[in-house]
Amino acid sequence: MEFYEYLPFWPKLTREQQQFLAQNVTLHHVTKGEVVHNGSEDCVGPLIVVHGQLRGYSFSDEGREVTLYRLFERDVCILSAYCMLNSLQFDISVQAEKDCVLYRIPAPVYKKLMQESAPVANYTTELIASRFSDVMWLLDQILYKHLDSRLAAFLVGEAQLNDTTELRLTHEEIAHHLGSAREVVTRMLKYFQTEKMVLIARGCITLLDMDKLRAVAKDSLR
């Protein structure tokens, strides 16, 4: 697909605006684990996911990572262009969870279009609202849900996302997603194992009883 097929506002741009955007969009290949946007030190501009998977994450005051949202094929990452959003102040990094192919729109280019075009501005507002809805849902989970429920929901979600019950994840990686400590995640996984819900091996967690995990997850599932 061409980059403009991912942008619903494209038909509403003038011919000059379309040409301006087309001349500045670039295609990038990034490898799993690569940080494509490094918080407040960076402002790469909006990213369009052609193939692969990204995650937006932040750090707590104690230095723990927590995954705020994930982006999949056809999604647009707008918070990697935070510098053009004058009223928003936050520190979010974006990392490739899988090998990715991305279109990148430079921040100054997108900002110019946003200032000139109401459809672009409206689309941007809707996209930001959607991302912050994800963040608010996560905040509710962290504040009001027990870790066993959140961990079970995460495992079920990963199984559905990757279409397998054998998850190639370390306890450290899970802790980063949940904003918890590795030791706490390890203790909870061992409890799940005693309840015959999972089987733990080095670098791999096998889900044995999806029904039990869903029951533990309760309203932490989305």
Secondary structure by P-SEA (a helix, b strand, c coil): ccccccccccccccaaaaaaaaacbbbbbbcccccccccccccccbbbbcbbbbbbbcccccbbbbbccccccccccccccccccccbbbbbbbbcccccccccccaaaaaaaaaccaaaaaaaaaaaaaaaaaaaaaaaaaccccaaaaaaaaaaaaaaaaccccccccaaaaaaaacccaaaaaaaaaaaaaaccccccccbbbbccaaaaaaaaccccc
